[in-house]
């Protein structure tokens, strides 16, 4: 938080918009309240003159003013004057917040003061924002609860603002260890968001689950440390298994970086105890490799993948791990041209993934197109032309375009025959799926649709169905956000097919 001079008073946004100033806005509505001291205090605070504002407020409070809008404004000024000059302590911020809460209590009395409740909530949020992080935010539960309830009591119509504060309150309750209150309020927040702000519903859903798992993960980490000090190998392995099961739902692309420390400890403890739970150890190292790769740490990622391959005693994950290892090695040799067609396409897709998110589509598209042409030089460009949506929209043109689209799509049917039977089918369908997902993520829609068509070519009955799959594999697929029919999963030649055609639908 900067100095007072650098922070003009921003808590009167609504009445300033409706009128010409803090007082004239009320005068235009027919209110005759007057105050000789509070208005100068506001003016001097807006100009950044903190000392003069303090003097005006001191004289105003000495006169024992009535509980009206001007007293509320005076409290808002006093709260800003008491704000820490930098990231203050909890005690300093709580001292300043008291004035905002006093203004809120007075503003709730009369409907014509209700706009000041909103203004006070904005200033409150600006004040406590440095504390909205894990640890300090647990101290905000009483005051934030009061602000949220006040906005509800006055029927504040800015539902988005109320939802934002409610989401923060859920996090504060979880951080304070108030599990029951957090669950109850999360349910109320969920109902509120579903009714008024449906776009925020996914956020509250993840918010309801995520903190509880992180809390459990931290508790298990402490239990694991105690078990290590005791030296009981069986207990250590049992805790590691529980920790792994807790981390599974958090192995999502936007969350898994938070479980890296816990997984590293699990991997180390299992290795130190010479655990025979090879399947779990293999998967732990596999997930650590993914996390390290996302952070751009290729060497540790390679080490984890190599370790996972050594632990894959039954070869269940051999193909997936080998493919991931090959892709990592390609990333480390960007200035060398791969020998195989599949490796060339994989390198192009990886380069497209590593591009900056803010890059325009026209800069990302050529790399994705080249990857498709590498995999299908005979048909990809034809299908891509068929997916083009540019040009005029006359009836005759649309008819000709539809005929051209049908003719182009028919040409793709012979692509697999021209490639030859069984020629790296599994690797190629994975590459087509990766190209489709990358193009979809980067919003290159014609490339995405064309890649999906090539994926569908492999849906011709060549994949077998098995009736059962290991429970651990189901958990991993669920954790990664995948979907499968109960007791059915697509495989080929006895191996599990990962990330192949899941994006086509």
GIDAFEN-V514600 format. One record per residue. N is the residue number from 1. OMEGA is omega in degrees with one decimal (none if undefined). Layout:
# GIDAFEN-V514600
N,OMEGA / N,OMEGA
This chain:
# GIDAFEN-V514600
1,-177.7 / 2,-179.7 / 3,179.5 / 4,-178.2 / 5,-179.0 / 6,-177.5 / 7,176.1 / 8,-175.8 / 9,-174.9 / 10,-173.7 / 11,-178.2 / 12,-172.5 / 13,-173.9 / 14,-177.8 / 15,175.8 / 16,179.0 / 17,-176.4 / 18,179.7 / 19,-178.9 / 20,-179.7 / 21,-177.0 / 22,-177.0 / 23,-177.1 / 24,177.4 / 25,178.6 / 26,179.9 / 27,-179.5 / 28,179.7 / 29,174.3 / 30,-179.6 / 31,-174.4 / 32,-179.4 / 33,179.7 / 34,178.4 / 35,-175.2 / 36,-170.9 / 37,-174.9 / 38,-178.9 / 39,174.0 / 40,178.6 / 41,177.0 / 42,-176.9 / 43,-178.9 / 44,177.7 / 45,177.3 / 46,178.9 / 47,178.8 / 48,-179.6 / 49,-173.5 / 50,-176.8 / 51,179.3 / 52,178.0 / 53,178.9 / 54,179.9 / 55,179.5 / 56,-179.2 / 57,179.3 / 58,178.4 / 59,-179.0 / 60,-178.8 / 61,178.1 / 62,179.7 / 63,-179.6 / 64,-174.8 / 65,177.2 / 66,-179.4 / 67,178.0 / 68,-175.9 / 69,-177.8 / 70,174.3 / 71,176.5 / 72,179.8 / 73,178.5 / 74,177.4 / 75,178.1 / 76,175.9 / 77,-178.7 / 78,178.5 / 79,178.1 / 80,178.4 / 81,-179.3 / 82,-176.9 / 83,179.2 / 84,-179.6 / 85,178.2 / 86,177.3 / 87,-175.4 / 88,178.0 / 89,178.8 / 90,-178.0 / 91,-179.4 / 92,-179.5 / 93,178.9 / 94,178.5 / 95,179.2 / 96,-176.6 / 97,-178.9 / 98,-178.2 / 99,177.0 / 100,179.6 / 101,175.9 / 102,178.7 / 103,179.3 / 104,-178.3 / 105,178.8 / 106,-176.1 / 107,-178.7 / 108,-171.3 / 109,-175.4 / 110,-179.4 / 111,-178.2 / 112,176.1 / 113,-171.9 / 114,179.6 / 115,179.0 / 116,174.7 / 117,176.9 / 118,-179.5 / 119,179.4 / 120,179.5 / 121,177.3 / 122,178.6 / 123,177.2 / 124,-178.1 / 125,177.0 / 126,-177.4 / 127,-172.2 / 128,-175.5 / 129,177.6 / 130,-178.6 / 131,-177.1 / 132,175.8 / 133,-176.0 / 134,-179.5 / 135,-177.1 / 136,-174.2 / 137,177.8 / 138,179.8 / 139,-176.9 / 140,-174.8 / 141,-177.0 / 142,-175.5 / 143,179.9 / 144,175.2 / 145,180.0 / 146,179.8 / 147,-179.3 / 148,179.5 / 149,179.7 / 150,177.9 / 151,177.6 / 152,-177.5 / 153,-179.0 / 154,178.1 / 155,-180.0 / 156,-175.2 / 157,176.7 / 158,-174.4 / 159,179.7 / 160,179.1 / 161,178.6 / 162,179.9 / 163,178.7 / 164,178.9 / 165,179.3 / 166,177.7 / 167,177.1 / 168,-179.6 / 169,175.9 / 170,179.3 / 171,178.8 / 172,179.4 / 173,178.2 / 174,-179.3 / 175,179.5 / 176,179.2 / 177,179.0 / 178,-173.8 / 179,-178.0 / 180,179.1 / 181,179.6 / 182,179.6 / 183,-179.5 / 184,-178.7 / 185,176.6 / 186,176.8 / 187,178.3 / 188,178.1 / 189,178.3 / 190,178.8 / 191,180.0 / 192,-178.8 / 193,179.8 / 194,-178.0 / 195,-170.7 / 196,-177.0 / 197,-175.9 / 198,-178.4 / 199,-178.9 / 200,-174.9 / 201,177.3 / 202,-179.2 / 203,180.0 / 204,178.5 / 205,178.3 / 206,-179.6 / 207,179.9 / 208,-173.5 / 209,-171.3 / 210,-177.1 / 211,-179.1 / 212,178.6 / 213,178.1 / 214,177.4 / 215,178.7 / 216,179.2 / 217,178.5 / 218,178.4 / 219,179.2 / 220,177.6 / 221,176.9 / 222,177.5 / 223,179.3 / 224,177.4 / 225,177.6 / 226,179.1 / 227,178.0 / 228,178.2 / 229,178.5 / 230,178.1 / 231,179.3 / 232,-175.2 / 233,-178.8 / 234,179.1 / 235,179.9 / 236,-179.4 / 237,178.0 / 238,178.7 / 239,177.9 / 240,178.1 / 241,178.0 / 242,178.9 / 243,178.8 / 244,178.6 / 245,178.0 / 246,-178.0 / 247,-175.8 / 248,-179.9 / 249,-178.5 / 250,-178.9 / 251,175.2 / 252,-171.3 / 253,-179.2 / 254,-177.3 / 255,-167.4 / 256,177.4 / 257,-179.2 / 258,-179.0 / 259,-177.0 / 260,-178.4 / 261,179.9 / 262,-179.4 / 263,177.1 / 264,178.2 / 265,178.6 / 266,-179.5 / 267,-178.1 / 268,-179.7 / 269,179.5 / 270,178.1 / 271,-179.2 / 272,-179.3 / 273,-179.2 / 274,-177.0 / 275,177.6 / 276,176.0 / 277,-172.4 / 278,-179.3 / 279,-180.0 / 280,179.4 / 281,178.6 / 282,-177.6 / 283,177.0 / 284,179.0 / 285,178.2 / 286,179.2 / 287,176.3 / 288,177.1 / 289,178.6 / 290,-179.5 / 291,179.8 / 292,179.5 / 293,178.9 / 294,178.3 / 295,178.9 / 296,179.7 / 297,-172.0 / 298,-177.5 / 299,175.8 / 300,178.5 / 301,177.7 / 302,179.7 / 303,179.3 / 304,178.9 / 305,178.2 / 306,177.4 / 307,178.7 / 308,178.2 / 309,178.6 / 310,-177.9 / 311,-179.7 / 312,-172.4 / 313,-177.1 / 314,178.1 / 315,-178.6 / 316,-176.3 / 317,-172.2 / 318,-176.3 / 319,-179.8 / 320,-179.2 / 321,178.8 / 322,178.4 / 323,178.8 / 324,178.7 / 325,179.2 / 326,178.9 / 327,177.7 / 328,178.5 / 329,176.4 / 330,178.3 / 331,179.1 / 332,-179.0 / 333,-176.4 / 334,-177.1 / 335,175.4 / 336,-179.3 / 337,178.7 / 338,-177.9 / 339,-175.3 / 340,178.6 / 341,-178.4 / 342,179.4 / 343,177.5 / 344,178.9 / 345,179.6 / 346,179.6 / 347,179.1 / 348,178.7 / 349,179.9 / 350,177.5 / 351,177.2 / 352,177.9 / 353,-175.4 / 354,179.3 / 355,179.9 / 356,-178.3 / 357,-176.0 / 358,178.8 / 359,179.2 / 360,-179.0 / 361,-177.2 / 362,177.2 / 363,-178.9 / 364,-172.0 / 365,-176.0 / 366,-179.2 / 367,178.3 / 368,177.5 / 369,178.6 / 370,177.2 / 371,177.8 / 372,178.3 / 373,177.6 / 374,-179.1 / 375,-177.4 / 376,-178.3 / 377,-176.4 / 378,-170.4 / 379,-171.8 / 380,-178.6 / 381,178.4 / 382,179.1 / 383,179.4 / 384,176.9 / 385,179.5 / 386,-178.6 / 387,-178.6 / 388,-179.3 / 389,-178.2 / 390,177.5 / 391,180.0 / 392,-174.1 / 393,178.0 / 394,-177.5 / 395,-179.4 / 396,179.6 / 397,179.5 / 398,177.8 / 399,178.9 / 400,179.7 / 401,178.2 / 402,177.9 / 403,178.2 / 404,178.7 / 405,-179.7 / 406,-179.5 / 407,-179.7 / 408,-178.4 / 409,179.2 / 410,-178.0 / 411,-177.5 / 412,-174.6 / 413,-178.6 / 414,-176.6 / 415,-177.8 / 416,178.4 / 417,179.2 / 418,178.6 / 419,-176.3 / 420,-175.4 / 421,173.2 / 422,-178.1 / 423,178.8 / 424,-175.8 / 425,-176.5 / 426,-179.4 / 427,-177.9 / 428,-179.8 / 429,174.9 / 430,179.7 / 431,176.6 / 432,178.3 / 433,177.9 / 434,177.9 / 435,179.2 / 436,-179.0 / 437,179.8 / 438,178.9 / 439,178.5 / 440,-179.5 / 441,-178.6 / 442,173.6 / 443,171.7 / 444,-163.0 / 445,-179.0 / 446,176.5 / 447,178.8 / 448,-179.4 / 449,179.7 / 450,179.2 / 451,178.0 / 452,177.9 / 453,178.5 / 454,174.4 / 455,-177.2 / 456,177.6 / 457,-177.7 / 458,177.4 / 459,-174.4 / 460,177.1 / 461,-178.8 / 462,-177.8 / 463,179.7 / 464,176.3 / 465,174.4 / 466,-174.8 / 467,-175.6 / 468,174.1 / 469,-178.1 / 470,179.6 / 471,-178.7 / 472,179.7 / 473,177.3 / 474,-178.7 / 475,-179.3 / 476,-179.7 / 477,178.2 / 478,-178.1 / 479,-179.6 / 480,177.9 / 481,-179.1 / 482,-179.2 / 483,177.4 / 484,175.1 / 485,179.6 / 486,178.1 / 487,176.4 / 488,173.4 / 489,-176.8 / 490,176.0 / 491,176.6 / 492,-179.9 / 493,172.6 / 494,-178.8 / 495,-179.7 / 496,179.1 / 497,-177.5 / 498,169.7 / 499,-176.7 / 500,-175.1 / 501,-175.9 / 502,-176.3 / 503,-174.5 / 504,-179.9 / 505,none
